[in-house]
Amino acid sequence: MDIIEKAGSLVSLVDYQDDSVVSKELIKKDKGTVTLFAFDKGQGLSEHTAPFDAFVYIIDGKAEITIDGKPHSVTAGESIIMPANKPHSLKAIERFKMLLVMIRE
């Protein structure tokens, strides 16, 4: 299923896989990207930085997102912005899916 020129459910566009992180790029342009992720429980992304702000919207499950050393519990329906150049990491407290929007400038 895709959502190009038709309505659809984001949560159904990417599936969980055991012991894995799955990503699906929905939009890729010079000025930014929109990507869906599905993290199995216990999976995550190690601490890193990005040169642009990143908007995260949790569409299913629960994540711990650490920004500049401070952990944040983020659950389905909630969002958080990871500021540019601040170290951040993500961990699946339980399986979770997220929408990541990065705008480059």
C-alpha positions in Angstrom: 0.0 0.0 0.0 1.2 3.5 -0.7 -0.3 6.9 0.0 0.5 8.8 -3.2 -2.6 10.7 -4.1 -4.8 8.6 -1.8 -5.4 8.4 1.9 -3.9 5.6 3.9 -2.6 4.5 7.3 1.0 5.3 8.1 1.2 2.4 10.6 0.5 -0.1 7.8 3.2 1.1 5.5 6.1 -0.4 7.4 6.2 -3.8 9.1 8.1 -5.0 12.2 10.8 -7.6 11.8 12.3 -9.6 14.7 15.5 -8.2 16.1 15.6 -5.5 13.4 15.1 -1.9 12.5 13.1 -1.4 9.3 12.9 1.9 7.3 10.9 3.0 4.4 11.6 6.3 2.7 8.3 8.0 1.7 9.8 11.3 0.3 13.4 12.1 -0.7 14.1 15.6 -2.0 17.1 17.8 -2.0 15.5 19.9 0.8 14.4 17.0 3.0 13.2 13.5 3.7 10.2 11.8 5.2 10.9 8.3 6.5 9.0 5.6 8.4 10.8 3.3 10.8 9.7 0.1 12.7 11.9 -0.9 15.6 11.6 -4.3 17.3 11.7 -4.3 21.1 15.3 -3.6 22.4 16.5 -2.3 19.0 17.7 1.3 18.5 20.0 3.8 17.0 23.3 4.6 18.8 24.1 8.1 19.7 24.9 10.4 16.7 24.3 13.9 15.5 22.6 15.3 12.5 23.2 18.7 10.8 19.5 19.5 10.7 16.6 19.5 13.1 14.6 16.2 13.0 10.9 15.9 13.8 9.8 12.5 15.2 6.2 11.4 15.5 5.5 8.1 17.2 2.7 6.2 15.5 2.8 3.0 17.4 4.4 1.7 20.6 6.9 3.3 23.0 10.4 4.7 22.6 13.1 6.2 24.7 14.7 9.1 22.8 17.8 10.6 24.5 18.8 14.1 23.4 22.0 15.7 24.8 22.1 13.1 27.6 18.4 13.6 28.7 16.1 10.6 28.1 12.5 11.2 27.0 9.8 8.6 27.0 7.7 9.1 23.8 4.6 7.0 23.1 2.1 6.6 20.2 0.5 10.0 19.3 3.4 12.0 20.7 6.2 13.9 19.0 9.6 15.4 19.8 12.1 17.5 17.9 15.8 16.5 18.0 17.7 19.7 17.4 20.5 19.9 14.9 24.0 19.1 16.1 22.8 17.7 19.5 23.7 14.1 20.2 20.7 11.8 20.3 19.9 8.1 20.4 16.7 6.0 20.2 15.8 2.7 21.9 12.6 0.6 21.6 11.2 0.2 25.1 8.6 -1.9 23.3 8.1 -2.3 19.5 7.5 1.1 18.0 7.0 2.9 14.7 7.9 6.4 14.0 7.7 9.0 11.2 10.9 11.0 10.8 10.9 14.4 9.0 14.1 16.1 8.2 14.2 19.4 6.5 17.6 20.5 5.1 18.5 24.1 4.6 
